[in-house]
Amino acid sequence: MLPIDPQADIGRRAWVPCPACDDAAGCAQCGARRNCTEHWRYLLANTGSLLHLQCPGCTHVWDHETGFGATRSAAASAARPPRRRW
């Protein structure tokens, strides 16, 4: 089991299901997509819409693509018009 990341700050949280422990399964608040006081994740960093998270329960670290705003998918890059060079 990993230790909690030194950059982890309880003031920076996200409410995303943990892919390792799924501790929020069966929680009524999480099921209603509300900000539960128990099943949050440390938001370690983000790069645009890509979140870098850590579960405080099982300490699993993972990346989560929200799909909100600018994404890093190949389709999104291909759909973007080429930059003009003046």
N, C-alpha and C positions, 0 to 999 in steps of 0.2 A: 504494500500500500504506500502510495506517495504521500509526502507531507503536503500541507496546504502551502500553496505558492506564496513566497514572501511579498509579491505584488498584490495579493488578494486584499481587498478592502470591502468591508460589509456595506459601505456606502455605494458601491458599484455592483448592483445585482441584476440578474436576469431571471425570468421565469420560463425556462425551457426544460422539457423532460430530459432527465439523465439517461443516456443510452446504456449505461452499465448497470445501474441498480434499480431504475424505475420506481423509486421510492414514493412518487406522487400517485401511483396507481390506486384508485379507490378513494382519493381525496375529493370531496364534494367541491371545494373551492377551485382546485386545479381543473376538475372536470368541467366547471362553469367558465373556465379561462379567466379566472380572477387572480390577483396577486396574493398568493397564499403566504402566510407569515412563517410557514415551516419548510416549504419545498422550493426554495430559491437557489440560484447558483451564483458563484462569484463570476463577475464579468472581469476577466483579467486584462483584456484588451480587445480592440476591434480594428478592422481594416475595412472601412466602408461598411458593407452589409455582412461581412464575415466576422462572427463573434468568437472569441477565444474564451472558453468557460472552464470552470472547475466545480465539481459537486462537493459541497462541504461534508456530505455524509460518507461517501465512498472514496473521495479525493480523485476521482477519474477526471482527466483533462481531455477536452475535445474541442473541435471547431464546429460551428453551426452557421450555415448560410441562411440568412433570413429571407433573402429574395427581395428585400425592401431597398429601393434606391438602386444605385449602381452595383451590379453583380459581376462576378468574375467568370461567368459561363462563356463557353465558346460561341454559343448562339448570340449572346448579348454583344460580344465583341464583333461578330460578323455583321450584325445589324447596324452597327454604328457607322456613319458615313466617314470616308477617309478625311484626314486633316488636310486643310489647304496650306500650302506653303507659299507665302507671298514673296 
